[in-house]
Amino acid sequence: MVENLEKMLAKGRDDAMLRFGLGSAYFNDGKFSLAATHLEVCIAQDDSYSAAYKLLGKAYLKQGEPGKAISTFEVGMPIAEGQGDKQSRKEMQVFLGKAHKEMDNRQIDL
């Protein structure tokens, strides 16, 4: 799947949906840095793509970057709510709590 999406990108097709697909595919493959890169571009192309915020925040968490995850979820939750995407908002709220816990644990370790 990733190969086909990358081919589409290489041929000049570049839109938020393609970038989300690439981000999702890389996330599922455990390539969180690549996932984050494509999801960041997705949001730059369409800043109302609530699912992209959720997945980007999760990618940041997987990379051990809870601060970036917190910022992403805090921006994404009102966007999801404004679109009536209650499920994404609830999921981001849960992951926001996990990100805060991870930040707290890091501060304790210092």
Phi and psi restraints in degrees (range 20) as a CNS / XPLOR table:
assign (resid 1 and name C) (resid 2 and name N)
       (resid 2 and name CA) (resid 2 and name C) 1.0 -57.7 20.0 2
assign (resid 2 and name N) (resid 2 and name CA)
       (resid 2 and name C) (resid 3 and name N) 1.0 -42.2 20.0 2
assign (resid 2 and name C) (resid 3 and name N)
       (resid 3 and name CA) (resid 3 and name C) 1.0 -59.7 20.0 2
assign (resid 3 and name N) (resid 3 and name CA)
       (resid 3 and name C) (resid 4 and name N) 1.0 -44.3 20.0 2
assign (resid 3 and name C) (resid 4 and name N)
       (resid 4 and name CA) (resid 4 and name C) 1.0 -63.6 20.0 2
assign (resid 4 and name N) (resid 4 and name CA)
       (resid 4 and name C) (resid 5 and name N) 1.0 -42.0 20.0 2
assign (resid 4 and name C) (resid 5 and name N)
       (resid 5 and name CA) (resid 5 and name C) 1.0 -66.8 20.0 2
assign (resid 5 and name N) (resid 5 and name CA)
       (resid 5 and name C) (resid 6 and name N) 1.0 -40.6 20.0 2
assign (resid 5 and name C) (resid 6 and name N)
       (resid 6 and name CA) (resid 6 and name C) 1.0 -64.0 20.0 2
assign (resid 6 and name N) (resid 6 and name CA)
       (resid 6 and name C) (resid 7 and name N) 1.0 -37.0 20.0 2
assign (resid 6 and name C) (resid 7 and name N)
       (resid 7 and name CA) (resid 7 and name C) 1.0 -63.2 20.0 2
assign (resid 7 and name N) (resid 7 and name CA)
       (resid 7 and name C) (resid 8 and name N) 1.0 -41.6 20.0 2
assign (resid 7 and name C) (resid 8 and name N)
       (resid 8 and name CA) (resid 8 and name C) 1.0 -61.7 20.0 2
assign (resid 8 and name N) (resid 8 and name CA)
       (resid 8 and name C) (resid 9 and name N) 1.0 -42.0 20.0 2
assign (resid 8 and name C) (resid 9 and name N)
       (resid 9 and name CA) (resid 9 and name C) 1.0 -64.4 20.0 2
assign (resid 9 and name N) (resid 9 and name CA)
       (resid 9 and name C) (resid 10 and name N) 1.0 -43.1 20.0 2
assign (resid 9 and name C) (resid 10 and name N)
       (resid 10 and name CA) (resid 10 and name C) 1.0 -63.7 20.0 2
assign (resid 10 and name N) (resid 10 and name CA)
       (resid 10 and name C) (resid 11 and name N) 1.0 -28.6 20.0 2
assign (resid 10 and name C) (resid 11 and name N)
       (resid 11 and name CA) (resid 11 and name C) 1.0 -81.9 20.0 2
assign (resid 11 and name N) (resid 11 and name CA)
       (resid 11 and name C) (resid 12 and name N) 1.0 1.8 20.0 2
assign (resid 11 and name C) (resid 12 and name N)
       (resid 12 and name CA) (resid 12 and name C) 1.0 104.4 20.0 2
assign (resid 12 and name N) (resid 12 and name CA)
       (resid 12 and name C) (resid 13 and name N) 1.0 -5.6 20.0 2
assign (resid 12 and name C) (resid 13 and name N)
       (resid 13 and name CA) (resid 13 and name C) 1.0 -79.2 20.0 2
assign (resid 13 and name N) (resid 13 and name CA)
       (resid 13 and name C) (resid 14 and name N) 1.0 123.3 20.0 2
assign (resid 13 and name C) (resid 14 and name N)
       (resid 14 and name CA) (resid 14 and name C) 1.0 -147.4 20.0 2
assign (resid 14 and name N) (resid 14 and name CA)
       (resid 14 and name C) (resid 15 and name N) 1.0 105.8 20.0 2
assign (resid 14 and name C) (resid 15 and name N)
       (resid 15 and name CA) (resid 15 and name C) 1.0 -144.8 20.0 2
assign (resid 15 and name N) (resid 15 and name CA)
       (resid 15 and name C) (resid 16 and name N) 1.0 172.2 20.0 2
assign (resid 15 and name C) (resid 16 and name N)
       (resid 16 and name CA) (resid 16 and name C) 1.0 -60.6 20.0 2
assign (resid 16 and name N) (resid 16 and name CA)
       (resid 16 and name C) (resid 17 and name N) 1.0 -39.2 20.0 2
assign (resid 16 and name C) (resid 17 and name N)
       (resid 17 and name CA) (resid 17 and name C) 1.0 -65.0 20.0 2
assign (resid 17 and name N) (resid 17 and name CA)
       (resid 17 and name C) (resid 18 and name N) 1.0 -42.5 20.0 2
assign (resid 17 and name C) (resid 18 and name N)
       (resid 18 and name CA) (resid 18 and name C) 1.0 -63.8 20.0 2
assign (resid 18 and name N) (resid 18 and name CA)
       (resid 18 and name C) (resid 19 and name N) 1.0 -44.6 20.0 2
assign (resid 18 and name C) (resid 19 and name N)
       (resid 19 and name CA) (resid 19 and name C) 1.0 -64.0 20.0 2
assign (resid 19 and name N) (resid 19 and name CA)
       (resid 19 and name C) (resid 20 and name N) 1.0 -37.7 20.0 2
assign (resid 19 and name C) (resid 20 and name N)
       (resid 20 and name CA) (resid 20 and name C) 1.0 -64.8 20.0 2
assign (resid 20 and name N) (resid 20 and name CA)
       (resid 20 and name C) (resid 21 and name N) 1.0 -42.8 20.0 2
assign (resid 20 and name C) (resid 21 and name N)
       (resid 21 and name CA) (resid 21 and name C) 1.0 -59.2 20.0 2
assign (resid 21 and name N) (resid 21 and name CA)
       (resid 21 and name C) (resid 22 and name N) 1.0 -43.5 20.0 2
assign (resid 21 and name C) (resid 22 and name N)
       (resid 22 and name CA) (resid 22 and name C) 1.0 -65.3 20.0 2
assign (resid 22 and name N) (resid 22 and name CA)
       (resid 22 and name C) (resid 23 and name N) 1.0 -44.3 20.0 2
assign (resid 22 and name C) (resid 23 and name N)
       (resid 23 and name CA) (resid 23 and name C) 1.0 -60.5 20.0 2
assign (resid 23 and name N) (resid 23 and name CA)
       (resid 23 and name C) (resid 24 and name N) 1.0 -43.1 20.0 2
assign (resid 23 and name C) (resid 24 and name N)
       (resid 24 and name CA) (resid 24 and name C) 1.0 -65.1 20.0 2
assign (resid 24 and name N) (resid 24 and name CA)
       (resid 24 and name C) (resid 25 and name N) 1.0 -43.9 20.0 2
assign (resid 24 and name C) (resid 25 and name N)
       (resid 25 and name CA) (resid 25 and name C) 1.0 -63.6 20.0 2
assign (resid 25 and name N) (resid 25 and name CA)
       (resid 25 and name C) (resid 26 and name N) 1.0 -45.0 20.0 2
assign (resid 25 and name C) (resid 26 and name N)
       (resid 26 and name CA) (resid 26 and name C) 1.0 -66.0 20.0 2
assign (resid 26 and name N) (resid 26 and name CA)
       (resid 26 and name C) (resid 27 and name N) 1.0 -37.9 20.0 2
assign (resid 26 and name C) (resid 27 and name N)
       (resid 27 and name CA) (resid 27 and name C) 1.0 -59.9 20.0 2
assign (resid 27 and name N) (resid 27 and name CA)
       (resid 27 and name C) (resid 28 and name N) 1.0 -47.3 20.0 2
assign (resid 27 and name C) (resid 28 and name N)
       (resid 28 and name CA) (resid 28 and name C) 1.0 -64.5 20.0 2
assign (resid 28 and name N) (resid 28 and name CA)
       (resid 28 and name C) (resid 29 and name N) 1.0 -25.8 20.0 2
assign (resid 28 and name C) (resid 29 and name N)
       (resid 29 and name CA) (resid 29 and name C) 1.0 -85.0 20.0 2
assign (resid 29 and name N) (resid 29 and name CA)
       (resid 29 and name C) (resid 30 and name N) 1.0 -0.4 20.0 2
assign (resid 29 and name C) (resid 30 and name N)
       (resid 30 and name CA) (resid 30 and name C) 1.0 79.5 20.0 2
assign (resid 30 and name N) (resid 30 and name CA)
       (resid 30 and name C) (resid 31 and name N) 1.0 14.0 20.0 2
assign (resid 30 and name C) (resid 31 and name N)
       (resid 31 and name CA) (resid 31 and name C) 1.0 -99.5 20.0 2
assign (resid 31 and name N) (resid 31 and name CA)
       (resid 31 and name C) (resid 32 and name N) 1.0 76.4 20.0 2
assign (resid 31 and name C) (resid 32 and name N)
       (resid 32 and name CA) (resid 32 and name C) 1.0 -70.0 20.0 2
assign (resid 32 and name N) (resid 32 and name CA)
       (resid 32 and name C) (resid 33 and name N) 1.0 -32.4 20.0 2
assign (resid 32 and name C) (resid 33 and name N)
       (resid 33 and name CA) (resid 33 and name C) 1.0 -66.8 20.0 2
assign (resid 33 and name N) (resid 33 and name CA)
       (resid 33 and name C) (resid 34 and name N) 1.0 -45.6 20.0 2
assign (resid 33 and name C) (resid 34 and name N)
       (resid 34 and name CA) (resid 34 and name C) 1.0 -63.8 20.0 2
assign (resid 34 and name N) (resid 34 and name CA)
       (resid 34 and name C) (resid 35 and name N) 1.0 -39.7 20.0 2
assign (resid 34 and name C) (resid 35 and name N)
       (resid 35 and name CA) (resid 35 and name C) 1.0 -59.2 20.0 2
assign (resid 35 and name N) (resid 35 and name CA)
       (resid 35 and name C) (resid 36 and name N) 1.0 -47.7 20.0 2
assign (resid 35 and name C) (resid 36 and name N)
       (resid 36 and name CA) (resid 36 and name C) 1.0 -60.4 20.0 2
assign (resid 36 and name N) (resid 36 and name CA)
       (resid 36 and name C) (resid 37 and name N) 1.0 -41.8 20.0 2
assign (resid 36 and name C) (resid 37 and name N)
       (resid 37 and name CA) (resid 37 and name C) 1.0 -57.8 20.0 2
assign (resid 37 and name N) (resid 37 and name CA)
       (resid 37 and name C) (resid 38 and name N) 1.0 -47.9 20.0 2
assign (resid 37 and name C) (resid 38 and name N)
       (resid 38 and name CA) (resid 38 and name C) 1.0 -70.5 20.0 2
assign (resid 38 and name N) (resid 38 and name CA)
       (resid 38 and name C) (resid 39 and name N) 1.0 -35.6 20.0 2
assign (resid 38 and name C) (resid 39 and name N)
       (resid 39 and name CA) (resid 39 and name C) 1.0 -70.2 20.0 2
assign (resid 39 and name N) (resid 39 and name CA)
       (resid 39 and name C) (resid 40 and name N) 1.0 -34.6 20.0 2
assign (resid 39 and name C) (resid 40 and name N)
       (resid 40 and name CA) (resid 40 and name C) 1.0 -62.3 20.0 2
assign (resid 40 and name N) (resid 40 and name CA)
       (resid 40 and name C) (resid 41 and name N) 1.0 -42.2 20.0 2
assign (resid 40 and name C) (resid 41 and name N)
       (resid 41 and name CA) (resid 41 and name C) 1.0 -66.6 20.0 2
assign (resid 41 and name N) (resid 41 and name CA)
       (resid 41 and name C) (resid 42 and name N) 1.0 -39.9 20.0 2
assign (resid 41 and name C) (resid 42 and name N)
       (resid 42 and name CA) (resid 42 and name C) 1.0 -55.3 20.0 2
assign (resid 42 and name N) (resid 42 and name CA)
       (resid 42 and name C) (resid 43 and name N) 1.0 -47.9 20.0 2
assign (resid 42 and name C) (resid 43 and name N)
       (resid 43 and name CA) (resid 43 and name C) 1.0 -68.4 20.0 2
assign (resid 43 and name N) (resid 43 and name CA)
       (resid 43 and name C) (resid 44 and name N) 1.0 -35.8 20.0 2
assign (resid 43 and name C) (resid 44 and name N)
       (resid 44 and name CA) (resid 44 and name C) 1.0 -63.5 20.0 2
assign (resid 44 and name N) (resid 44 and name CA)
       (resid 44 and name C) (resid 45 and name N) 1.0 -33.1 20.0 2
assign (resid 44 and name C) (resid 45 and name N)
       (resid 45 and name CA) (resid 45 and name C) 1.0 -81.4 20.0 2
assign (resid 45 and name N) (resid 45 and name CA)
       (resid 45 and name C) (resid 46 and name N) 1.0 -31.3 20.0 2
assign (resid 45 and name C) (resid 46 and name N)
       (resid 46 and name CA) (resid 46 and name C) 1.0 -148.4 20.0 2
assign (resid 46 and name N) (resid 46 and name CA)
       (resid 46 and name C) (resid 47 and name N) 1.0 94.8 20.0 2
assign (resid 46 and name C) (resid 47 and name N)
       (resid 47 and name CA) (resid 47 and name C) 1.0 -76.5 20.0 2
assign (resid 47 and name N) (resid 47 and name CA)
       (resid 47 and name C) (resid 48 and name N) 1.0 7.0 20.0 2
assign (resid 47 and name C) (resid 48 and name N)
       (resid 48 and name CA) (resid 48 and name C) 1.0 -106.8 20.0 2
assign (resid 48 and name N) (resid 48 and name CA)
       (resid 48 and name C) (resid 49 and name N) 1.0 10.2 20.0 2
assign (resid 48 and name C) (resid 49 and name N)
       (resid 49 and name CA) (resid 49 and name C) 1.0 -82.6 20.0 2
assign (resid 49 and name N) (resid 49 and name CA)
       (resid 49 and name C) (resid 50 and name N) 1.0 84.8 20.0 2
assign (resid 49 and name C) (resid 50 and name N)
       (resid 50 and name CA) (resid 50 and name C) 1.0 -61.0 20.0 2
assign (resid 50 and name N) (resid 50 and name CA)
       (resid 50 and name C) (resid 51 and name N) 1.0 -36.8 20.0 2
assign (resid 50 and name C) (resid 51 and name N)
       (resid 51 and name CA) (resid 51 and name C) 1.0 -63.6 20.0 2
assign (resid 51 and name N) (resid 51 and name CA)
       (resid 51 and name C) (resid 52 and name N) 1.0 -29.9 20.0 2
assign (resid 51 and name C) (resid 52 and name N)
       (resid 52 and name CA) (resid 52 and name C) 1.0 -67.9 20.0 2
assign (resid 52 and name N) (resid 52 and name CA)
       (resid 52 and name C) (resid 53 and name N) 1.0 -38.1 20.0 2
assign (resid 52 and name C) (resid 53 and name N)
       (resid 53 and name CA) (resid 53 and name C) 1.0 -62.8 20.0 2
assign (resid 53 and name N) (resid 53 and name CA)
       (resid 53 and name C) (resid 54 and name N) 1.0 -43.8 20.0 2
assign (resid 53 and name C) (resid 54 and name N)
       (resid 54 and name CA) (resid 54 and name C) 1.0 -60.8 20.0 2
assign (resid 54 and name N) (resid 54 and name CA)
       (resid 54 and name C) (resid 55 and name N) 1.0 -49.0 20.0 2
assign (resid 54 and name C) (resid 55 and name N)
       (resid 55 and name CA) (resid 55 and name C) 1.0 -69.9 20.0 2
assign (resid 55 and name N) (resid 55 and name CA)
       (resid 55 and name C) (resid 56 and name N) 1.0 -36.4 20.0 2
assign (resid 55 and name C) (resid 56 and name N)
       (resid 56 and name CA) (resid 56 and name C) 1.0 -64.0 20.0 2
assign (resid 56 and name N) (resid 56 and name CA)
       (resid 56 and name C) (resid 57 and name N) 1.0 -43.9 20.0 2
assign (resid 56 and name C) (resid 57 and name N)
       (resid 57 and name CA) (resid 57 and name C) 1.0 -60.1 20.0 2
assign (resid 57 and name N) (resid 57 and name CA)
       (resid 57 and name C) (resid 58 and name N) 1.0 -41.5 20.0 2
assign (resid 57 and name C) (resid 58 and name N)
       (resid 58 and name CA) (resid 58 and name C) 1.0 -64.7 20.0 2
assign (resid 58 and name N) (resid 58 and name CA)
       (resid 58 and name C) (resid 59 and name N) 1.0 -38.7 20.0 2
assign (resid 58 and name C) (resid 59 and name N)
       (resid 59 and name CA) (resid 59 and name C) 1.0 -63.4 20.0 2
assign (resid 59 and name N) (resid 59 and name CA)
       (resid 59 and name C) (resid 60 and name N) 1.0 -41.8 20.0 2
assign (resid 59 and name C) (resid 60 and name N)
       (resid 60 and name CA) (resid 60 and name C) 1.0 -61.5 20.0 2
assign (resid 60 and name N) (resid 60 and name CA)
       (resid 60 and name C) (resid 61 and name N) 1.0 -41.7 20.0 2
assign (resid 60 and name C) (resid 61 and name N)
       (resid 61 and name CA) (resid 61 and name C) 1.0 -60.7 20.0 2
assign (resid 61 and name N) (resid 61 and name CA)
       (resid 61 and name C) (resid 62 and name N) 1.0 -44.3 20.0 2
assign (resid 61 and name C) (resid 62 and name N)
       (resid 62 and name CA) (resid 62 and name C) 1.0 -63.4 20.0 2
assign (resid 62 and name N) (resid 62 and name CA)
       (resid 62 and name C) (resid 63 and name N) 1.0 -26.8 20.0 2
assign (resid 62 and name C) (resid 63 and name N)
       (resid 63 and name CA) (resid 63 and name C) 1.0 -88.0 20.0 2
assign (resid 63 and name N) (resid 63 and name CA)
       (resid 63 and name C) (resid 64 and name N) 1.0 0.7 20.0 2
assign (resid 63 and name C) (resid 64 and name N)
       (resid 64 and name CA) (resid 64 and name C) 1.0 76.5 20.0 2
assign (resid 64 and name N) (resid 64 and name CA)
       (resid 64 and name C) (resid 65 and name N) 1.0 32.4 20.0 2
assign (resid 64 and name C) (resid 65 and name N)
       (resid 65 and name CA) (resid 65 and name C) 1.0 -119.9 20.0 2
assign (resid 65 and name N) (resid 65 and name CA)
       (resid 65 and name C) (resid 66 and name N) 1.0 69.6 20.0 2
assign (resid 65 and name C) (resid 66 and name N)
       (resid 66 and name CA) (resid 66 and name C) 1.0 -64.6 20.0 2
assign (resid 66 and name N) (resid 66 and name CA)
       (resid 66 and name C) (resid 67 and name N) 1.0 -29.7 20.0 2
assign (resid 66 and name C) (resid 67 and name N)
       (resid 67 and name CA) (resid 67 and name C) 1.0 -62.7 20.0 2
assign (resid 67 and name N) (resid 67 and name CA)
       (resid 67 and name C) (resid 68 and name N) 1.0 -44.5 20.0 2
assign (resid 67 and name C) (resid 68 and name N)
       (resid 68 and name CA) (resid 68 and name C) 1.0 -66.1 20.0 2
assign (resid 68 and name N) (resid 68 and name CA)
       (resid 68 and name C) (resid 69 and name N) 1.0 -37.4 20.0 2
assign (resid 68 and name C) (resid 69 and name N)
       (resid 69 and name CA) (resid 69 and name C) 1.0 -62.9 20.0 2
assign (resid 69 and name N) (resid 69 and name CA)
       (resid 69 and name C) (resid 70 and name N) 1.0 -44.8 20.0 2
assign (resid 69 and name C) (resid 70 and name N)
       (resid 70 and name CA) (resid 70 and name C) 1.0 -58.7 20.0 2
assign (resid 70 and name N) (resid 70 and name CA)
       (resid 70 and name C) (resid 71 and name N) 1.0 -49.0 20.0 2
assign (resid 70 and name C) (resid 71 and name N)
       (resid 71 and name CA) (resid 71 and name C) 1.0 -59.0 20.0 2
assign (resid 71 and name N) (resid 71 and name CA)
       (resid 71 and name C) (resid 72 and name N) 1.0 -42.4 20.0 2
assign (resid 71 and name C) (resid 72 and name N)
       (resid 72 and name CA) (resid 72 and name C) 1.0 -65.6 20.0 2
assign (resid 72 and name N) (resid 72 and name CA)
       (resid 72 and name C) (resid 73 and name N) 1.0 -46.3 20.0 2
assign (resid 72 and name C) (resid 73 and name N)
       (resid 73 and name CA) (resid 73 and name C) 1.0 -64.5 20.0 2
assign (resid 73 and name N) (resid 73 and name CA)
       (resid 73 and name C) (resid 74 and name N) 1.0 -38.9 20.0 2
assign (resid 73 and name C) (resid 74 and name N)
       (resid 74 and name CA) (resid 74 and name C) 1.0 -65.3 20.0 2
assign (resid 74 and name N) (resid 74 and name CA)
       (resid 74 and name C) (resid 75 and name N) 1.0 -32.0 20.0 2
assign (resid 74 and name C) (resid 75 and name N)
       (resid 75 and name CA) (resid 75 and name C) 1.0 -78.0 20.0 2
assign (resid 75 and name N) (resid 75 and name CA)
       (resid 75 and name C) (resid 76 and name N) 1.0 -40.3 20.0 2
assign (resid 75 and name C) (resid 76 and name N)
       (resid 76 and name CA) (resid 76 and name C) 1.0 -72.8 20.0 2
assign (resid 76 and name N) (resid 76 and name CA)
       (resid 76 and name C) (resid 77 and name N) 1.0 -32.9 20.0 2
assign (resid 76 and name C) (resid 77 and name N)
       (resid 77 and name CA) (resid 77 and name C) 1.0 -61.0 20.0 2
assign (resid 77 and name N) (resid 77 and name CA)
       (resid 77 and name C) (resid 78 and name N) 1.0 -48.8 20.0 2
assign (resid 77 and name C) (resid 78 and name N)
       (resid 78 and name CA) (resid 78 and name C) 1.0 -66.3 20.0 2
assign (resid 78 and name N) (resid 78 and name CA)
       (resid 78 and name C) (resid 79 and name N) 1.0 -29.0 20.0 2
assign (resid 78 and name C) (resid 79 and name N)
       (resid 79 and name CA) (resid 79 and name C) 1.0 -65.5 20.0 2
assign (resid 79 and name N) (resid 79 and name CA)
       (resid 79 and name C) (resid 80 and name N) 1.0 -47.0 20.0 2
assign (resid 79 and name C) (resid 80 and name N)
       (resid 80 and name CA) (resid 80 and name C) 1.0 -61.1 20.0 2
assign (resid 80 and name N) (resid 80 and name CA)
       (resid 80 and name C) (resid 81 and name N) 1.0 -43.9 20.0 2
assign (resid 80 and name C) (resid 81 and name N)
       (resid 81 and name CA) (resid 81 and name C) 1.0 -62.7 20.0 2
assign (resid 81 and name N) (resid 81 and name CA)
       (resid 81 and name C) (resid 82 and name N) 1.0 -42.0 20.0 2
assign (resid 81 and name C) (resid 82 and name N)
       (resid 82 and name CA) (resid 82 and name C) 1.0 -63.3 20.0 2
assign (resid 82 and name N) (resid 82 and name CA)
       (resid 82 and name C) (resid 83 and name N) 1.0 -25.7 20.0 2
assign (resid 82 and name C) (resid 83 and name N)
       (resid 83 and name CA) (resid 83 and name C) 1.0 -94.3 20.0 2
assign (resid 83 and name N) (resid 83 and name CA)
       (resid 83 and name C) (resid 84 and name N) 1.0 1.0 20.0 2
assign (resid 83 and name C) (resid 84 and name N)
       (resid 84 and name CA) (resid 84 and name C) 1.0 75.9 20.0 2
assign (resid 84 and name N) (resid 84 and name CA)
       (resid 84 and name C) (resid 85 and name N) 1.0 16.4 20.0 2
assign (resid 84 and name C) (resid 85 and name N)
       (resid 85 and name CA) (resid 85 and name C) 1.0 -88.4 20.0 2
assign (resid 85 and name N) (resid 85 and name CA)
       (resid 85 and name C) (resid 86 and name N) 1.0 74.3 20.0 2
assign (resid 85 and name C) (resid 86 and name N)
       (resid 86 and name CA) (resid 86 and name C) 1.0 -64.0 20.0 2
assign (resid 86 and name N) (resid 86 and name CA)
       (resid 86 and name C) (resid 87 and name N) 1.0 -36.3 20.0 2
assign (resid 86 and name C) (resid 87 and name N)
       (resid 87 and name CA) (resid 87 and name C) 1.0 -63.8 20.0 2
assign (resid 87 and name N) (resid 87 and name CA)
       (resid 87 and name C) (resid 88 and name N) 1.0 -47.7 20.0 2
assign (resid 87 and name C) (resid 88 and name N)
       (resid 88 and name CA) (resid 88 and name C) 1.0 -62.4 20.0 2
assign (resid 88 and name N) (resid 88 and name CA)
       (resid 88 and name C) (resid 89 and name N) 1.0 -40.2 20.0 2
assign (resid 88 and name C) (resid 89 and name N)
       (resid 89 and name CA) (resid 89 and name C) 1.0 -62.7 20.0 2
assign (resid 89 and name N) (resid 89 and name CA)
       (resid 89 and name C) (resid 90 and name N) 1.0 -44.6 20.0 2
assign (resid 89 and name C) (resid 90 and name N)
       (resid 90 and name CA) (resid 90 and name C) 1.0 -62.6 20.0 2
assign (resid 90 and name N) (resid 90 and name CA)
       (resid 90 and name C) (resid 91 and name N) 1.0 -43.1 20.0 2
assign (resid 90 and name C) (resid 91 and name N)
       (resid 91 and name CA) (resid 91 and name C) 1.0 -64.5 20.0 2
assign (resid 91 and name N) (resid 91 and name CA)
       (resid 91 and name C) (resid 92 and name N) 1.0 -41.6 20.0 2
assign (resid 91 and name C) (resid 92 and name N)
       (resid 92 and name CA) (resid 92 and name C) 1.0 -64.2 20.0 2
assign (resid 92 and name N) (resid 92 and name CA)
       (resid 92 and name C) (resid 93 and name N) 1.0 -35.7 20.0 2
assign (resid 92 and name C) (resid 93 and name N)
       (resid 93 and name CA) (resid 93 and name C) 1.0 -61.6 20.0 2
assign (resid 93 and name N) (resid 93 and name CA)
       (resid 93 and name C) (resid 94 and name N) 1.0 -43.4 20.0 2
assign (resid 93 and name C) (resid 94 and name N)
       (resid 94 and name CA) (resid 94 and name C) 1.0 -63.6 20.0 2
assign (resid 94 and name N) (resid 94 and name CA)
       (resid 94 and name C) (resid 95 and name N) 1.0 -47.3 20.0 2
assign (resid 94 and name C) (resid 95 and name N)
       (resid 95 and name CA) (resid 95 and name C) 1.0 -68.8 20.0 2
assign (resid 95 and name N) (resid 95 and name CA)
       (resid 95 and name C) (resid 96 and name N) 1.0 -29.1 20.0 2
assign (resid 95 and name C) (resid 96 and name N)
       (resid 96 and name CA) (resid 96 and name C) 1.0 -62.6 20.0 2
assign (resid 96 and name N) (resid 96 and name CA)
       (resid 96 and name C) (resid 97 and name N) 1.0 -42.4 20.0 2
assign (resid 96 and name C) (resid 97 and name N)
       (resid 97 and name CA) (resid 97 and name C) 1.0 -61.1 20.0 2
assign (resid 97 and name N) (resid 97 and name CA)
       (resid 97 and name C) (resid 98 and name N) 1.0 -41.9 20.0 2
assign (resid 97 and name C) (resid 98 and name N)
       (resid 98 and name CA) (resid 98 and name C) 1.0 -64.0 20.0 2
assign (resid 98 and name N) (resid 98 and name CA)
       (resid 98 and name C) (resid 99 and name N) 1.0 -39.8 20.0 2
assign (resid 98 and name C) (resid 99 and name N)
       (resid 99 and name CA) (resid 99 and name C) 1.0 -65.2 20.0 2
assign (resid 99 and name N) (resid 99 and name CA)
       (resid 99 and name C) (resid 100 and name N) 1.0 -41.2 20.0 2
assign (resid 99 and name C) (resid 100 and name N)
       (resid 100 and name CA) (resid 100 and name C) 1.0 -63.6 20.0 2
assign (resid 100 and name N) (resid 100 and name CA)
       (resid 100 and name C) (resid 101 and name N) 1.0 -40.5 20.0 2
assign (resid 100 and name C) (resid 101 and name N)
       (resid 101 and name CA) (resid 101 and name C) 1.0 -61.0 20.0 2
assign (resid 101 and name N) (resid 101 and name CA)
       (resid 101 and name C) (resid 102 and name N) 1.0 -43.5 20.0 2
assign (resid 101 and name C) (resid 102 and name N)
       (resid 102 and name CA) (resid 102 and name C) 1.0 -63.2 20.0 2
assign (resid 102 and name N) (resid 102 and name CA)
       (resid 102 and name C) (resid 103 and name N) 1.0 -40.0 20.0 2
assign (resid 102 and name C) (resid 103 and name N)
       (resid 103 and name CA) (resid 103 and name C) 1.0 -63.4 20.0 2
assign (resid 103 and name N) (resid 103 and name CA)
       (resid 103 and name C) (resid 104 and name N) 1.0 -43.9 20.0 2
assign (resid 103 and name C) (resid 104 and name N)
       (resid 104 and name CA) (resid 104 and name C) 1.0 -61.5 20.0 2
assign (resid 104 and name N) (resid 104 and name CA)
       (resid 104 and name C) (resid 105 and name N) 1.0 -42.7 20.0 2
assign (resid 104 and name C) (resid 105 and name N)
       (resid 105 and name CA) (resid 105 and name C) 1.0 -63.1 20.0 2
assign (resid 105 and name N) (resid 105 and name CA)
       (resid 105 and name C) (resid 106 and name N) 1.0 -37.4 20.0 2
assign (resid 105 and name C) (resid 106 and name N)
       (resid 106 and name CA) (resid 106 and name C) 1.0 -66.0 20.0 2
assign (resid 106 and name N) (resid 106 and name CA)
       (resid 106 and name C) (resid 107 and name N) 1.0 -38.8 20.0 2
assign (resid 106 and name C) (resid 107 and name N)
       (resid 107 and name CA) (resid 107 and name C) 1.0 -68.8 20.0 2
assign (resid 107 and name N) (resid 107 and name CA)
       (resid 107 and name C) (resid 108 and name N) 1.0 -34.6 20.0 2
assign (resid 107 and name C) (resid 108 and name N)
       (resid 108 and name CA) (resid 108 and name C) 1.0 -67.0 20.0 2
assign (resid 108 and name N) (resid 108 and name CA)
       (resid 108 and name C) (resid 109 and name N) 1.0 -38.8 20.0 2
assign (resid 108 and name C) (resid 109 and name N)
       (resid 109 and name CA) (resid 109 and name C) 1.0 -67.6 20.0 2
assign (resid 109 and name N) (resid 109 and name CA)
       (resid 109 and name C) (resid 110 and name N) 1.0 -22.9 20.0 2
